[in-house]
Amino acid sequence: MGWFWFDVVGILVILTVVYLLVVGAERHR
């Protein structure tokens, strides 16, 4: 069950990073 939480945290981190990159790209325009 531990691996499940690692997957969830990994997905959340990836989504957060992608979101920040998108927001940053929009602000630079």
mmCIF entry with sequence, helices, sheets and N, C-alpha, C, O atoms, coordinates in Angstrom:
data_MODEL
# 
_entry.id   MODEL 
# 
_entity.id                         1 
_entity.type                       polymer 
_entity.pdbx_number_of_molecules   1 
# 
_entity_poly.entity_id                      1 
_entity_poly.type                           'polypeptide(L)' 
_entity_poly.nstd_linkage                   no 
_entity_poly.nstd_monomer                   no 
_entity_poly.pdbx_seq_one_letter_code       MGWFWFDVVGILVILTVVYLLVVGAERHR 
_entity_poly.pdbx_seq_one_letter_code_can   MGWFWFDVVGILVILTVVYLLVVGAERHR 
_entity_poly.pdbx_strand_id                 A 
# 
loop_
_entity_poly_seq.entity_id 
_entity_poly_seq.num 
_entity_poly_seq.mon_id 
_entity_poly_seq.hetero 
1 1  MET n 
1 2  GLY n 
1 3  TRP n 
1 4  PHE n 
1 5  TRP n 
1 6  PHE n 
1 7  ASP n 
1 8  VAL n 
1 9  VAL n 
1 10 GLY n 
1 11 ILE n 
1 12 LEU n 
1 13 VAL n 
1 14 ILE n 
1 15 LEU n 
1 16 THR n 
1 17 VAL n 
1 18 VAL n 
1 19 TYR n 
1 20 LEU n 
1 21 LEU n 
1 22 VAL n 
1 23 VAL n 
1 24 GLY n 
1 25 ALA n 
1 26 GLU n 
1 27 ARG n 
1 28 HIS n 
1 29 ARG n 
# 
_struct_asym.id          A 
_struct_asym.entity_id   1 
# 
_struct_conf.conf_type_id            HELX_P 
_struct_conf.id                      HELX_P1 
_struct_conf.pdbx_PDB_helix_id       AA1 
_struct_conf.beg_label_comp_id       GLY 
_struct_conf.beg_label_asym_id       A 
_struct_conf.beg_label_seq_id        2 
_struct_conf.pdbx_beg_PDB_ins_code   ? 
_struct_conf.end_label_comp_id       HIS 
_struct_conf.end_label_asym_id       A 
_struct_conf.end_label_seq_id        28 
_struct_conf.pdbx_end_PDB_ins_code   ? 
_struct_conf.beg_auth_comp_id        GLY 
_struct_conf.beg_auth_asym_id        A 
_struct_conf.beg_auth_seq_id         2 
_struct_conf.end_auth_comp_id        HIS 
_struct_conf.end_auth_asym_id        A 
_struct_conf.end_auth_seq_id         28 
_struct_conf.pdbx_PDB_helix_class    1 
_struct_conf.details                 ? 
_struct_conf.pdbx_PDB_helix_length   27 
# 
_struct_conf_type.id          HELX_P 
_struct_conf_type.criteria    ? 
_struct_conf_type.reference   ? 
# 
loop_
_atom_site.group_PDB 
_atom_site.id 
_atom_site.type_symbol 
_atom_site.label_atom_id 
_atom_site.label_alt_id 
_atom_site.label_comp_id 
_atom_site.label_asym_id 
_atom_site.label_entity_id 
_atom_site.label_seq_id 
_atom_site.pdbx_PDB_ins_code 
_atom_site.Cartn_x 
_atom_site.Cartn_y 
_atom_site.Cartn_z 
_atom_site.occupancy 
_atom_site.B_iso_or_equiv 
_atom_site.pdbx_formal_charge 
_atom_site.auth_seq_id 
_atom_site.auth_comp_id 
_atom_site.auth_asym_id 
_atom_site.auth_atom_id 
_atom_site.pdbx_PDB_model_num 
ATOM 1   N N  . MET A 1 1  ? 0.842  -1.205 0.000   1.00 0.00 ? 1  MET A N  1 
ATOM 2   C CA . MET A 1 1  ? 0.000  0.000  0.000   1.00 0.00 ? 1  MET A CA 1 
ATOM 3   C C  . MET A 1 1  ? 0.877  1.256  0.000   1.00 0.00 ? 1  MET A C  1 
ATOM 4   O O  . MET A 1 1  ? 0.449  2.337  -0.405  1.00 0.00 ? 1  MET A O  1 
ATOM 5   N N  . GLY A 1 2  ? 2.106  1.080  0.462   1.00 0.00 ? 2  GLY A N  1 
ATOM 6   C CA . GLY A 1 2  ? 3.023  2.219  0.490   1.00 0.00 ? 2  GLY A CA 1 
ATOM 7   C C  . GLY A 1 2  ? 3.297  2.768  -0.907  1.00 0.00 ? 2  GLY A C  1 
ATOM 8   O O  . GLY A 1 2  ? 3.389  3.978  -1.111  1.00 0.00 ? 2  GLY A O  1 
ATOM 9   N N  . TRP A 1 3  ? 3.429  1.834  -1.877  1.00 0.00 ? 3  TRP A N  1 
ATOM 10  C CA . TRP A 1 3  ? 3.713  2.281  -3.243  1.00 0.00 ? 3  TRP A CA 1 
ATOM 11  C C  . TRP A 1 3  ? 2.570  3.132  -3.780  1.00 0.00 ? 3  TRP A C  1 
ATOM 12  O O  . TRP A 1 3  ? 2.792  4.051  -4.568  1.00 0.00 ? 3  TRP A O  1 
ATOM 13  N N  . PHE A 1 4  ? 1.338  2.824  -3.352  1.00 0.00 ? 4  PHE A N  1 
ATOM 14  C CA . PHE A 1 4  ? 0.182  3.588  -3.826  1.00 0.00 ? 4  PHE A CA 1 
ATOM 15  C C  . PHE A 1 4  ? 0.341  5.061  -3.468  1.00 0.00 ? 4  PHE A C  1 
ATOM 16  O O  . PHE A 1 4  ? 0.090  5.941  -4.292  1.00 0.00 ? 4  PHE A O  1 
ATOM 17  N N  . TRP A 1 5  ? 0.760  5.321  -2.231  1.00 0.00 ? 5  TRP A N  1 
ATOM 18  C CA . TRP A 1 5  ? 0.917  6.715  -1.794  1.00 0.00 ? 5  TRP A CA 1 
ATOM 19  C C  . TRP A 1 5  ? 2.049  7.391  -2.554  1.00 0.00 ? 5  TRP A C  1 
ATOM 20  O O  . TRP A 1 5  ? 1.981  8.580  -2.862  1.00 0.00 ? 5  TRP A O  1 
ATOM 21  N N  . PHE A 1 6  ? 3.108  6.607  -2.858  1.00 0.00 ? 6  PHE A N  1 
ATOM 22  C CA . PHE A 1 6  ? 4.218  7.188  -3.623  1.00 0.00 ? 6  PHE A CA 1 
ATOM 23  C C  . PHE A 1 6  ? 3.718  7.621  -4.998  1.00 0.00 ? 6  PHE A C  1 
ATOM 24  O O  . PHE A 1 6  ? 4.096  8.681  -5.497  1.00 0.00 ? 6  PHE A O  1 
ATOM 25  N N  . ASP A 1 7  ? 2.862  6.794  -5.609  1.00 0.00 ? 7  ASP A N  1 
ATOM 26  C CA . ASP A 1 7  ? 2.311  7.133  -6.925  1.00 0.00 ? 7  ASP A CA 1 
ATOM 27  C C  . ASP A 1 7  ? 1.433  8.384  -6.835  1.00 0.00 ? 7  ASP A C  1 
ATOM 28  O O  . ASP A 1 7  ? 1.513  9.266  -7.690  1.00 0.00 ? 7  ASP A O  1 
ATOM 29  N N  . VAL A 1 8  ? 0.604  8.456  -5.804  1.00 0.00 ? 8  VAL A N  1 
ATOM 30  C CA . VAL A 1 8  ? -0.290 9.611  -5.645  1.00 0.00 ? 8  VAL A CA 1 
ATOM 31  C C  . VAL A 1 8  ? 0.528  10.886 -5.461  1.00 0.00 ? 8  VAL A C  1 
ATOM 32  O O  . VAL A 1 8  ? 0.260  11.899 -6.107  1.00 0.00 ? 8  VAL A O  1 
ATOM 33  N N  . VAL A 1 9  ? 1.526  10.833 -4.579  1.00 0.00 ? 9  VAL A N  1 
ATOM 34  C CA . VAL A 1 9  ? 2.368  12.012 -4.333  1.00 0.00 ? 9  VAL A CA 1 
ATOM 35  C C  . VAL A 1 9  ? 3.098  12.402 -5.611  1.00 0.00 ? 9  VAL A C  1 
ATOM 36  O O  . VAL A 1 9  ? 3.194  13.584 -5.941  1.00 0.00 ? 9  VAL A O  1 
ATOM 37  N N  . GLY A 1 10 ? 3.614  11.403 -6.334  1.00 0.00 ? 10 GLY A N  1 
ATOM 38  C CA . GLY A 1 10 ? 4.332  11.689 -7.580  1.00 0.00 ? 10 GLY A CA 1 
ATOM 39  C C  . GLY A 1 10 ? 3.433  12.386 -8.590  1.00 0.00 ? 10 GLY A C  1 
ATOM 40  O O  . GLY A 1 10 ? 3.845  13.349 -9.236  1.00 0.00 ? 10 GLY A O  1 
ATOM 41  N N  . ILE A 1 11 ? 2.206  11.899 -8.725  1.00 0.00 ? 11 ILE A N  1 
ATOM 42  C CA . ILE A 1 11 ? 1.263  12.505 -9.676  1.00 0.00 ? 11 ILE A CA 1 
ATOM 43  C C  . ILE A 1 11 ? 0.953  13.943 -9.261  1.00 0.00 ? 11 ILE A C  1 
ATOM 44  O O  . ILE A 1 11 ? 0.921  14.840 -10.104 1.00 0.00 ? 11 ILE A O  1 
ATOM 45  N N  . LEU A 1 12 ? 0.726  14.163 -7.974  1.00 0.00 ? 12 LEU A N  1 
ATOM 46  C CA . LEU A 1 12 ? 0.413  15.514 -7.495  1.00 0.00 ? 12 LEU A CA 1 
ATOM 47  C C  . LEU A 1 12 ? 1.585  16.448 -7.752  1.00 0.00 ? 12 LEU A C  1 
ATOM 48  O O  . LEU A 1 12 ? 1.390  17.592 -8.163  1.00 0.00 ? 12 LEU A O  1 
ATOM 49  N N  . VAL A 1 13 ? 2.811  15.964 -7.511  1.00 0.00 ? 13 VAL A N  1 
ATOM 50  C CA . VAL A 1 13 ? 4.004  16.792 -7.734  1.00 0.00 ? 13 VAL A CA 1 
ATOM 51  C C  . VAL A 1 13 ? 4.128  17.143 -9.212  1.00 0.00 ? 13 VAL A C  1 
ATOM 52  O O  . VAL A 1 13 ? 4.397  18.293 -9.560  1.00 0.00 ? 13 VAL A O  1 
ATOM 53  N N  . ILE A 1 14 ? 3.931  16.151 -10.083 1.00 0.00 ? 14 ILE A N  1 
ATOM 54  C CA . ILE A 1 14 ? 4.042  16.394 -11.524 1.00 0.00 ? 14 ILE A CA 1 
ATOM 55  C C  . ILE A 1 14 ? 2.982  17.402 -11.971 1.00 0.00 ? 14 ILE A C  1 
ATOM 56  O O  . ILE A 1 14 ? 3.281  18.323 -12.732 1.00 0.00 ? 14 ILE A O  1 
ATOM 57  N N  . LEU A 1 15 ? 1.752  17.230 -11.500 1.00 0.00 ? 15 LEU A N  1 
ATOM 58  C CA . LEU A 1 15 ? 0.681  18.156 -11.886 1.00 0.00 ? 15 LEU A CA 1 
ATOM 59  C C  . LEU A 1 15 ? 0.987  19.564 -11.391 1.00 0.00 ? 15 LEU A C  1 
ATOM 60  O O  . LEU A 1 15 ? 0.734  20.542 -12.094 1.00 0.00 ? 15 LEU A O  1 
ATOM 61  N N  . THR A 1 16 ? 1.535  19.668 -10.171 1.00 0.00 ? 16 THR A N  1 
ATOM 62  C CA . THR A 1 16 ? 1.872  20.983 -9.619  1.00 0.00 ? 16 THR A CA 1 
ATOM 63  C C  . THR A 1 16 ? 2.957  21.647 -10.445 1.00 0.00 ? 16 THR A C  1 
ATOM 64  O O  . THR A 1 16 ? 2.866  22.836 -10.750 1.00 0.00 ? 16 THR A O  1 
ATOM 65  N N  . VAL A 1 17 ? 3.993  20.882 -10.812 1.00 0.00 ? 17 VAL A N  1 
ATOM 66  C CA . VAL A 1 17 ? 5.098  21.431 -11.607 1.00 0.00 ? 17 VAL A CA 1 
ATOM 67  C C  . VAL A 1 17 ? 4.583  21.897 -12.966 1.00 0.00 ? 17 VAL A C  1 
ATOM 68  O O  . VAL A 1 17 ? 4.926  22.986 -13.426 1.00 0.00 ? 17 VAL A O  1 
ATOM 69  N N  . VAL A 1 18 ? 3.760  21.069 -13.606 1.00 0.00 ? 18 VAL A N  1 
ATOM 70  C CA . VAL A 1 18 ? 3.206  21.433 -14.917 1.00 0.00 ? 18 VAL A CA 1 
ATOM 71  C C  . VAL A 1 18 ? 2.356  22.692 -14.785 1.00 0.00 ? 18 VAL A C  1 
ATOM 72  O O  . VAL A 1 18 ? 2.431  23.587 -15.627 1.00 0.00 ? 18 VAL A O  1 
ATOM 73  N N  . TYR A 1 19 ? 1.553  22.759 -13.732 1.00 0.00 ? 19 TYR A N  1 
ATOM 74  C CA . TYR A 1 19 ? 0.690  23.930 -13.523 1.00 0.00 ? 19 TYR A CA 1 
ATOM 75  C C  . TYR A 1 19 ? 1.533  25.196 -13.355 1.00 0.00 ? 19 TYR A C  1 
ATOM 76  O O  . TYR A 1 19 ? 1.232  26.237 -13.939 1.00 0.00 ? 19 TYR A O  1 
ATOM 77  N N  . LEU A 1 20 ? 2.594  25.092 -12.550 1.00 0.00 ? 20 LEU A N  1 
ATOM 78  C CA . LEU A 1 20 ? 3.467  26.248 -12.331 1.00 0.00 ? 20 LEU A CA 1 
ATOM 79  C C  . LEU A 1 20 ? 4.137  26.664 -13.635 1.00 0.00 ? 20 LEU A C  1 
ATOM 80  O O  . LEU A 1 20 ? 4.266  27.857 -13.911 1.00 0.00 ? 20 LEU A O  1 
ATOM 81  N N  . LEU A 1 21 ? 4.567  25.689 -14.441 1.00 0.00 ? 21 LEU A N  1 
ATOM 82  C CA . LEU A 1 21 ? 5.215  26.012 -15.719 1.00 0.00 ? 21 LEU A CA 1 
ATOM 83  C C  . LEU A 1 21 ? 4.230  26.726 -16.636 1.00 0.00 ? 21 LEU A C  1 
ATOM 84  O O  . LEU A 1 21 ? 4.597  27.693 -17.304 1.00 0.00 ? 21 LEU A O  1 
ATOM 85  N N  . VAL A 1 22 ? 2.987  26.261 -16.675 1.00 0.00 ? 22 VAL A N  1 
ATOM 86  C CA . VAL A 1 22 ? 1.973  26.882 -17.533 1.00 0.00 ? 22 VAL A CA 1 
ATOM 87  C C  . VAL A 1 22 ? 1.689  28.301 -17.058 1.00 0.00 ? 22 VAL A C  1 
ATOM 88  O O  . VAL A 1 22 ? 1.625  29.228 -17.865 1.00 0.00 ? 22 VAL A O  1 
ATOM 89  N N  . VAL A 1 23 ? 1.518  28.472 -15.756 1.00 0.00 ? 23 VAL A N  1 
ATOM 90  C CA . VAL A 1 23 ? 1.240  29.805 -15.207 1.00 0.00 ? 23 VAL A CA 1 
ATOM 91  C C  . VAL A 1 23 ? 2.420  30.734 -15.479 1.00 0.00 ? 23 VAL A C  1 
ATOM 92  O O  . VAL A 1 23 ? 2.231  31.891 -15.853 1.00 0.00 ? 23 VAL A O  1 
ATOM 93  N N  . GLY A 1 24 ? 3.638  30.224 -15.289 1.00 0.00 ? 24 GLY A N  1 
ATOM 94  C CA . GLY A 1 24 ? 4.834  31.034 -15.533 1.00 0.00 ? 24 GLY A CA 1 
ATOM 95  C C  . GLY A 1 24 ? 4.927  31.440 -16.997 1.00 0.00 ? 24 GLY A C  1 
ATOM 96  O O  . GLY A 1 24 ? 5.282  32.579 -17.303 1.00 0.00 ? 24 GLY A O  1 
ATOM 97  N N  . ALA A 1 25 ? 4.612  30.521 -17.901 1.00 0.00 ? 25 ALA A N  1 
ATOM 98  C CA . ALA A 1 25 ? 4.675  30.827 -19.333 1.00 0.00 ? 25 ALA A CA 1 
ATOM 99  C C  . ALA A 1 25 ? 3.650  31.899 -19.678 1.00 0.00 ? 25 ALA A C  1 
ATOM 100 O O  . ALA A 1 25 ? 3.927  32.791 -20.480 1.00 0.00 ? 25 ALA A O  1 
ATOM 101 N N  . GLU A 1 26 ? 2.467  31.816 -19.076 1.00 0.00 ? 26 GLU A N  1 
ATOM 102 C CA . GLU A 1 26 ? 1.423  32.803 -19.351 1.00 0.00 ? 26 GLU A CA 1 
ATOM 103 C C  . GLU A 1 26 ? 1.831  34.181 -18.829 1.00 0.00 ? 26 GLU A C  1 
ATOM 104 O O  . GLU A 1 26 ? 1.558  35.197 -19.468 1.00 0.00 ? 26 GLU A O  1 
ATOM 105 N N  . ARG A 1 27 ? 2.482  34.209 -17.673 1.00 0.00 ? 27 ARG A N  1 
ATOM 106 C CA . ARG A 1 27 ? 2.871  35.500 -17.088 1.00 0.00 ? 27 ARG A CA 1 
ATOM 107 C C  . ARG A 1 27 ? 3.980  36.159 -17.897 1.00 0.00 ? 27 ARG A C  1 
ATOM 108 O O  . ARG A 1 27 ? 4.064  37.387 -17.947 1.00 0.00 ? 27 ARG A O  1 
ATOM 109 N N  . HIS A 1 28 ? 4.839  35.351 -18.535 1.00 0.00 ? 28 HIS A N  1 
ATOM 110 C CA . HIS A 1 28 ? 5.955  35.911 -19.300 1.00 0.00 ? 28 HIS A CA 1 
ATOM 111 C C  . HIS A 1 28 ? 5.477  36.536 -20.612 1.00 0.00 ? 28 HIS A C  1 
ATOM 112 O O  . HIS A 1 28 ? 6.208  37.310 -21.231 1.00 0.00 ? 28 HIS A O  1 
ATOM 113 N N  . ARG A 1 29 ? 4.255  36.205 -21.038 1.00 0.00 ? 29 ARG A N  1 
ATOM 114 C CA . ARG A 1 29 ? 3.771  36.756 -22.299 1.00 0.00 ? 29 ARG A CA 1 
ATOM 115 C C  . ARG A 1 29 ? 3.400  38.223 -22.147 1.00 0.00 ? 29 ARG A C  1 
ATOM 116 O O  . ARG A 1 29 ? 2.971  38.855 -23.113 1.00 0.00 ? 29 ARG A O  1 
# 
